Amino acid sequence: MRIALVPLDERPVNVDLPRQVAAIAGAELLLPPAEAMPVFRRPADVAALHGWLRELVAAGGTSRLVACVDTLVHGGIIPARITSDSTTTALERLDLLRELKAASPELRITAASLIMRASDSYSPVEEPEYWSSYGRELHALGGALHRALEADVREGESAARPPATEVPAEVRSDFERRRLRNHTVNLAALTLHEEGTVETLTLTADDTAPHSAGSAEQVWLRHWARALPRGGEVLMYPGADEVGAVLVARALAAAVGVPVWRIDCGEPDGLDRVPNFENAPLRDSLRRQIVASGGRVADPGEPAELVVVAHAPDPARGDYFAARPASDPAATEATVSAVRAALAEGAIVALADVRFSNGGDPELVDRLAEEGLLLRLSSYGGWNTAGNSIGGAVAQATALWAGRALGTADESALREALLTRILDDRAYQSGTRLAMHEAEFGGRIGPVDAASQEAATARITRELRAYLAGILPAGEEWELAEVRLPWQRSFEIGLTLQQR
């Protein structure tokens, strides 16, 4: 099977992870040429990207396309927040999907479009420059406007007044016009789905909160999804960077059937907690990621072929962004027990380690390694938001299920994907990265200069090689061949693993 992907951006999680998912099932992932892709804040060469798609479809190179609309239309996830292209330009670019479908009616298009975030921070690294002065105020404004919308619906227009804000009018206008442009693109994507150009549409909310600009926009989008006859098929849930991998997994599963999942959690109330940066309980996020990947959750008493074990969010909302939250031994043991039981059934087991944001729970991962359970997992995710972690883990397990059903599963590719996530999410994100925060990265995310990058990659390579050696069983040899800092900062790394 050959699947074409227009990724969300050029980072490993949006390129390497989907490629690994395809490889697990023995499929080939077709990606745009590197020179057409975005680079950090620089938008993709949209004309070159569109040209690549036209040539690919004309040559009959694939019957399946997974397209991230933010790249297709705006040039990437960050360009969607910072560029000033007009709404007309954006809609003209989106129309490429109609053109491709008309040229190749058998082409099955899956599209993913983001509901733009409003980060609760003063970091302008991934935002417009004015975020350094007004970021948290703009985030708060979105929450206030969302509450005003609720008051409108509940009590009528006169109930809500424009919220007070310290954000200057010119800044507010710039930001809200960009949101309006992106929201218009999302509405147009609903139209593409309704008319049949797009077979599957996901509208994912990037880095949101229960009351926020993005959550308010989801209300409007859900209204139109309810109004449209096919709108009930639209998938809307928290997520962003995992969406390419999830939708590649969906394409793989579609060739076989519908995998049946069970959701397990060691803590009785764990599935009711709302993870950081999301606006729904964990059980909803798990179910939505499973459905997005082409599966369904088993009915009560129904046997399941795949199990996702959730290490539930920390009630104190711990985050490995710049500090080290405390693990909970009782929660750890409950999750270890759930993993042990699921593996004993012979199921394909995915572990969604969403205890903390921005890194896996070291105590949990190390306990699983001690018991010999860690490398018996089919997949693991614990790297950023809950949606990112869940989606990546579910996608890899789905690919294994599809590959085994097709007789094309690649166990070496499965191992590479699992080791990559353990090294990134546990060894780096909640280990080496925190230890390097001050010395190599100057107490900030970055970007950092060339000398700092060289020192950082040398230390990361050394420490991750030692961690890898400590978890591999006797007789199994993998080499960490390369470590990269794709955006010249601490927040994400790229890894190249080779089996010896």
Secondary structure, 3 states (H helix, E strand, C coil): CEEEEECCCCCHHHHHHHHHHHHHCCCEEECCCHHHCCECCECCCHHHHHHHHHHHHHCCCCCEEEEEHHHHHHCCCCHHHHCCCCHHHHHHHHCHHHHHHHHCCCCEEEEEEEECCCCCCCCCCCCCCCHHHHHHHHHHHHHHHHHHHHHHHHHCHHHCCCCCCCCCHHHHHHHHHHHHHHHHHHHHHHHHHHHCCCCEEEEEECCCCCCCHHHHHHHHHHHHHHHCCCHHHCEEEECCCCHHHHHHHHHHHHCCCCCEEEEEECCCCHHHCCCCCCCCCHHHHHHHHHHHCCCEECCCCCCCCEEEEEECCCCCCCECCCCCCCCCHHHHHHHHHHHHHHHHCCCEEEEEECCCECCCCHHHHHHHHHCCCHHHCCEEECCCCHHHHHHHHHHHHHHHHHHHHHCCCCHHHHHHHHHHHHHHHHHHHHHHHHHHCCCCCCCCCCCCCHHHHHHHHHHHHHHHHHHHHHHCCCCCCEEEEEEECCCCCCCCCEEEEEEC
